Amino acid sequence: MNREWQVSDSVVVVGVDPLTAYENISDVTRMARWSPENTGATVPEPGAPAVVGMRFTGTNRRGPVLRWVTESVVTAADPGERFAWAVRRYGFGRPLVPVAIASWEYRFEAVPGGTRITEIWTDDRRSWPDPVAAVFDRIATRRSGFAEFQRGNIRRTLDRLHADLGR
């Protein structure tokens, strides 16, 4: 089976303009409100707008036991249009291991009455051989691969964004 490198999905949030949607999502300290795995984030200057190159630490959990920490770098910060980051360090307790794991991106498009928010996950584990990734993915996600797992996470995140931001 070939590895699927990217998955995405979208939702239309009525009553919200692209800039408002962007401002909410680009404040990564709020992501725990919507993400099924993120439990919080620490930024260098709380309340300041995200900028390209900004690093932040995210705390995450999967199930009742697994907890990890990541360090990410903002790779796009175009208000009202696009916000993205790349996970570049990983660890338990502290993000000590330098590793390209994944990139996340949000795109914002004005539509009649609201905003289409598109969430995109990209598998950045390019150096991992497919058989190694396949075994790791089955253990870590209990699915055939991270793409399938993230497809469900993206849907849940978008549904929560819709419920929280929509009117």
N, C-alpha and C positions, 0 to 999 in steps of 0.2 A: 504494500500500500504506500503510495506517495504521501509525503508529509504536506499538509495544508499550511501554508506560511502566513496566511492572513484571513481574518474573518471580520465582518462588520454587520451592522444593523442600524436602523433609523427609527425615529419616532417624531411625530409632529406634536409640538406643545403649543396649544392654543392660548392666545392672550399674552405671549411672551415674545419680545423682540430678540433678534440675534445677539445684541450687545448685552442684554440682561442675562440671557442663557450663558454666554461666554463668561461674564463676570462671576456667575455662580460656580461654574465648572472649573475655571482657572484658579479659583481659591481652593487649592488642593486640601486645605484643612477641613473642607466641607464634604469631601468625597465619601467619608464613612457613612454619611446619610443615605447614600444611594448604592454603593458598591456592596456586593455580598461577601467580599473578602477583606476589604480595607477597613481598618479600625481607627485610623487617624493618620495625621501627617504633621510634621514639624517643618516650618519654613524659617529662613534666616531673619526675615523682617515681617512678623505677623501684620496683616492688614495692607501691606504694600502689594501693588500689582505684580503678577508673575512676569518675568522677563526671560528671554532666551539666555541660557547659560546658568540660570538659577538652579541650585541643587536643593533637594528636599529629602527628608527621611519619611518613609511610610511604614506603618505597622500593619500587619496583616494576620489573618487567621483562616484556617480551613478546618471545619469540623470542631469538635470539642477540645482537641489536643494540639494540633499543628499550629505553631505561631512562628512568624519570621519578620525580618526587617529588611527594607530595601533602601538604597539611595538612588535617586533618579535625577536626571538633568532635563530641564525644559528645553525643547528643541524647536518649538514654534509658539509664538504668543502674538497672534494677530487679532486684536479685539473685534468681536462680532463675526469673525470668519473661521479661525482655526486655533486650536490649542493642543499641544502635544508634548510628550515627555518620553524619555528612554530610561529603562531600569538598567543601571550599570554596576551596582554593588548589591550583595546579598549576604544575609547572615542570620544567625539566631542570637538575639540580644542586641547585636550591633552589625551593621552591614560591612563586614570585613573583606569579603571575597569579591575581587573585581571580575565581573562576568556580564556579558551582554545577554540578557534574558528575553526582554520583550519591549516593545514600544506601544504606546497608547496614543490615540489621536481622537479629537473631537472636531467635527466640522459643523458650522452653523449656516443655515440657508433660510432667508426670509421666504415664507410662503403666505398665501392669503390667510390672514387671521392669526399668524403665529410664526413659529420657527421649526424647521426640520433640523433635528440634532442627529448626526451620524457618529457613531462610536466605532473605532477601528482598532483592532488588536493585531500586532505583527509579531511573529515568532522571530526573535533575533538570535536564536541558537544555531547560527549557520555553521559553526565549526563542529557541532555535534553530529556524528554519523547517524543516519536514520535508524538503524537497529538499536543503538543506545538510547536515542530519544524516544523510540517506541516503547521500550521497556520502562524507562523512567516515567513517561507520561501515563502508562497504565497504572503504575504504582501510585503516582502522585495525584491522579485525578479519578481513577477507577472508570475511565472512559478510554476509547480507542486512541485519543490524542488530545493535546492541549487545545487544538482548534475547536473540537467538539465541545470541550469543557468551557472554553471562553465564549462560545456562541451562547450558551445558557447564561453565563454571568453577564454578558452584554445585554441580553434581553431583560434580565432582572434589573440591571442598573437603569436602563432606559425607561422601564415601567415605573420605577421609583422616581426618576427625574420628572416624568410626565405627571405623576400624582403630586409631587412636591411643588413644581414650578407652574403647572397649568392652572388655568382659572375656569 
